[in-house]
Every structure is written in C-alpha cells, then in structure tokens.
Amino acid sequence: MKNLFMRAREATLKQDLQAMRQSIDNYTLDKQAAPQSLDDLVQAGYLRMVPKDPMTGAADWAQQYDSVVLSPDQSSTGLVDVHSNSSKVSPFESTPYNEW
C-alpha cells in the first residue's frame, strides 16, 4: 500500500512539473520575457494556482533562474525551470526528486 501511495505522489510530481514547465515556456514565448516567479504564471492565467509539491506538502518549489535572454526579442531574464524542493530519493528511480 505504501508503494502505491508513493507511486501516486511521484506521478503527481511529474505532472505538476510538466504543467509548470509548459506554462513557463508559453509565458516566455507569448510575452517575450520570462516570468519572474510562479505567481506571475497564476496572475497571467497560465496556471490556475501554484500546486503544492507532493513530496514536501507545500508550494515551496525550487525555482531556477537564468541570466541569459533566450531570444533577441526577449527583454529580460527570469524563471526558466522548476524542481521539487525535496532532497529525498525516489525508491523506484533512485534519483533525488530535486533533480527531476
């Protein structure tokens, strides 16, 4: 039962990361500027809400920022990726959640 619960949390983590990463990309393409935070994605309507990290139980995502503009039209740098804030290791994939 514990394995099933853990697999469900990992599946949720993967889905949430994919959705947030897609939103970051769409925001950056549409606005020619990267978002400055996950809250920017919510305010602009790209996400309904910032999800809770299923591994930490809080919306405490590790946000990765870049100092390089991705296109000549982009006016500023900002958020480029997001990861779990959990340093725990997946028992199924043997990789830390914060590297997903």
Secondary structure, 3 states (H helix, E strand, C coil): CHHHHHHHHHHHHHHHHHHHHHHHHHHHHHHCCCCCCHHHHHHCCCCCCCCCCCCCCCCCCEEEECCCCCCCCCCCCCEEEEECCCCCECCCCCCEHHHC
